[in-house]
Structure formats: C-alpha cells, structure tokens
Amino acid sequence: MAYTFLQATNAVLKRVGEVAGDAGAITSFTDTTLQRAIDVALQIWNETLHELFIRGSFSQETATGTITIVTGTREYSLASDFEEFSGDSWDTRVLVNANDTFAIHEYPGGYQKMFADQPDPSDFTGQPRAWAINTSNGTLRLDTTPTSDQNGDVYSYLYDKRISLTATTDTFPVSDTVVDSLVPVVSELWHIDMAKTARDPVSANAGFKRALLLARKTKARTRYGVRRRSAGMLTSPDTF
C-alpha cells in the first residue's frame, strides 16, 4: 500500500525527534504543540516533490481530461488539477475525438496570435481545428464557435497533473522506495528551516540527488507551473 501524506510526515517528525513511536505519532495536521513543526514538514514535502516534477521523474504525473463541445461555446474549463498539456511537440499536445479520430491541435503562436488573427471572432464558426489557453482566464479557447453539427462531440486530452499533497490520506505519485529515500532529505531541510538558516535549493541536496535516481525519468523540465507559450514559439505543418 502506498504511503499516505500523514505516514510520510510522521516519518519525518520521528526522524527529527518531534514525536516518538507510534503512540506519539500525529493523527491529523492540526496540533497546537507541534503546529509549526508540522507546517514546515508539509511545505518541504511539497517543495521536494515539485523539484522531482521539474525533472520529469514521476510515473503517475499524467491524466486524461475531456471537454464536450456545446453549440455557441468557444471556451471550456480544464481539469481542476491541470498543470499543462503533456507532450513537447505540436503533434502530441492535442484534443482527440474518439468517434472520428479528429484532432484539434495547438494554435501556432498561442492565444496572442489567435487574438490578433481574429479581430472579429464571430466570423469564425464551425468545426474547431485548433486550441489555445486563454491567458486572461486560463480556459481552453477554440479557434471557432461550434455549431449544432459539433454539439455533443467529446474530445480527450492528456495533461500533466498539478502535484500538491494536502490531506492526510493523499498518496504520493512516486514509489514507497522513493519516499523512504526522501525522508532523510526532508528531515535535513526541516532542521535548516526550523533554525531559520539559509540553505541551498532542494535540488542541491546530495540525498535528493540519490532519490532522483530511484524515480522514473520520463522527460526533463525547466520549470514548474502552467506553461503560457508566447507568439511565434510554435510551428506546425498546417495553416489555420
């Protein structure tokens, strides 16, 4: 059974000497006498996981979301834990209709270019061929306004999930072996933070580097957070 966030936090608190044995273990993340110790442990756990995420080391980081086309609606909400579309190329960051295998690709140049290309959006109707993330509200915007012919069409997309552990029952998106390897890392960083001493980034920790080798690497990242592509960054074989 995968470790829960509560179990991993107790492992850190035991290692740093804040609790002793199963009898002293916390049962929630609210404890008057240990609140600061708990809060710091929770923050460092998530910070450490984000560092792994940047390096593409999770085997459970992706999920599938869907949108259902509605007549007259160009913009759609994405999954609540959406971080960014999976894939690093124009032909992988797509919305796919399982019924007819039609694919909606990312708009070349992103939302800013779509905005510039469509001074009167009402002129563009019918089957969508491209999408962009509306940088003003975070929704997915289609390049056309769908008609009744497209109403009800379901499109699926693959996305990278936001990694944020908050509840005691949340489980880790890495193996128990990796969590075990990170306990001393989080504990060491906990001591430094509790002492309010300046420290290097998580990624500079030698123990973190060892844990990184145990996590499955899928792709390298250079940042953490929703990616907003600027105009001119993407090219495609089609012209929209």
N, C-alpha and C positions, 0 to 999 in steps of 0.2 A: 504493500500500500504506500502511495506517495506521501511524503512528508507534508504536513499542513504548515501554514504560516505560524501557528501557535507553537507547534513542536519545534520548529527551527529557531524561533525566538527564545523558547525555553532553553534550548541547547546553548545559545549564546549567553544568556543570563547565568546559566550554571557555570560556563567556562570562565566568565569574568567574576564569579563569586557573588552575584547578587541574589541568587537563590541556591538552595542545596537540596538535592534529591527530589524524588517525585512528590514528596509531601510539601515541599516548598515551592513547587512549580506554580506559575501563574495559570489561571484558567480563563482569563479574559485580558484584553489590552487596556483595561482600566484598573488601576491600583494606586491608591493615594500615596503609599510609601515608596512605590517604585516607578511612579509615572514618568519621570524624566529618563530613567534608565530604559524603560520600555520604548518610549517615543524615539529615542536615539537609535535603538536597535532596529526598530521598524524602518526608520529612514535609511539607515545604512544598508539594510537588506535590499530595499528597492533600488538604491543607488548602485549597488553591486550588480543587480540583475540588469539594470539599464546598460551598464558597461558591457556585460555579456551580449546584450541585444545589439549594441552598436557593431559588434564583431560578427554578427550573424551566427551565433552559436546555439540557438535554440532549435530543437527538432519539432517543437509544438507552437511555433510562433505564428503560423498562418491559419486562416479560417476562410470559409466561404460565406459570402453575403449575397443578397438578392435585391433587386428592385422590380416592381411591377408597373409597367407603363400605364399611365392614365391619360385619357384624351385631354389635350389642352395644357398638360403639365410638363414643364421643361426641367424642373429641379426636384431632386429627391434626396432624402436623408440617407446617410450611410450607416453602417452598423455602429452601435454605441461604443464598441471598443476598437473602432477603425483607427489605424495609425497612418497607413499609406497603402496604395496598391502594391501587390507583390510583383516582382519582376523588374528588370532594369532596362528593358527594351520596348520599343513601340509595339511589337507583335505579341508581347506577353501581358501587358497591362491593359486587359480588355474586359468587356462585358459580353457574355455569350448567351444566346438564346438556344436552349437545349432542343427546342422543337424543330428549328430550321437551321441551326448551327450558325446563324448570322452573328457577326461580331461587331461590336462598337468599340472603336479604337480611341486612344487619347488624341485630343485635338492638337495638331502641330503648333507649338508656340504657347499652348496653355490658354487659360481663361482670358488673359490680357489680349491675346491675338484674336480669340473668338469675339471679344467685345469690340475690337477695332474692325474686324471683318463684317460685323453685323450691326451697323448703325440703327437699323430698324429691324429688331428681332422678329417682328410679326411677318416679315417677308419670307421666313424660313419655316416651312411646315413639312409634315410627312415623316417618313422613316428616318430615325436618327442614325447617323453614321459615325459620330464622334462625341466624346465627353470631355469635360474639363472640371476641375474643382473650383467652384466659385470662391475666390479668395476673400470676398466680403462676408460670407456667412458659412462657409465650409460644406455646402451641399454639392452634390454632383449635378452639373448642368449639361443638358444635351444640346447638340447643335441645331436642333429643330424642335418645333412644337408638334408633338404627336397628334394624329387624328384618330378617328374611331377605328381605322384599319389596324392601328398598332395597339389599341386599347386591350389591356389584359396580358400583353406579352411579358413574360418573365425573363429577366436577364440575371445571370450569376456572375460574380466576380471573386477573385482570390485576393485576400488582403492580409497585411501584417497586423497582428493584434497589438493593442496597447498592453504593455506589461506593467501591472500595478497591483500588488498584493495589499489588501486592506483588512479583510475579515479573518477571524481566527481559523476558519475552515478552508480558506483559499489554499490551493495546492500549487506547487512550483512547476514551471514549464521546463524544468530540467530534471535529470535523474536524481535519485537519492544520493548516489555516489558524488555527484557534483555538489549537492547541498552539503554533504558531510565535509567536502573539501573546502567549502566556503565558510563554514562555521569559524575556523580559526582566523580567517581573513576579516570577517565581520567583527569578531571579538577584538582583534587588534585595533581596527579602526574605531571601534566603540571606545576603547580605553583612551585613544588620542582625542576623540571628540569630547568625551566627558571631562577630560583635563583641559579642554579648550586650547589645545596646542595645534599649531599649524601643521598640516600634513600634505603629502603628495596626493595626486588623484588616485582613485581606486586602482586604475589600470597599472600604476607603477608598483603596486604591492607584489612582492615575489610570490606569495601564496596565491594571489589571484591569477597570476600567470600560469601557475601549475594547474589550478582549477580549470582554466581556459582550455588546456589541452585535453581535458576529460569531456568537455562539452562538444557536441557535434557541430562542426562548422559547415555552414551552407553557403554563405556569401559574406563578403566584407562590407561594412558600412562605414560611413564617415561622419554620421550624425545620428541623433535620436530625436524624433518628433515628426510631425506631419510635414511631408515634403511639398513645397509650393514651387513649381517649376516656372521660370521666367520665360518671357517670349524669346523665341529663337533657339531654345536649347534642344528641341526635339525635331527630328526629321522623319519623314515617312515616305513610302513608295506611292502614296495617293495624295491627291489634292482635294481638299474639302471645299 
